[in-house]
């Protein structure tokens, strides 16, 4: 595995900002200030990529009610409609009432957000969340 080359920087911040950062380190279990700051910078850069409509990979997580029988066919229809973006899907029955479904997606960020909203807006979906990442999947070899 390649080792990431690191560079040292020095920053000056107001004491209140440092106190808030130290509290965030405790609350979110970071190992160091550096780790917390790198994570925040990374989150900011991902948000910029989302806004610039970059090609990204992400997961759409849905929690839905099993009682909505038509919902399953609607979910399948939408997945087929967006076959190029929905790479894979996994669902698991959590209890008698709820199903958790996770879809692996790839495409332009704005497109993924719009597609995700179509899934989340379906009647019977209790909660939905799209998480985008600054990565892309390698191409899938096709059979000739």
Secondary structure, 3 states (H helix, E strand, C coil): CCCCCCCCCCCCCCHHHHHHHHHHHHHCCCCCHHHHHHHHHHHHHHHHHHHCCCEEEEEEEEEEECCCHHHHHHHHHHHHHCCCCEEEEEEEECCCCEEEEEEEEEEEHHHHHHHHHHHHCCCCEEEEEEEEECCCCCCCCCCC
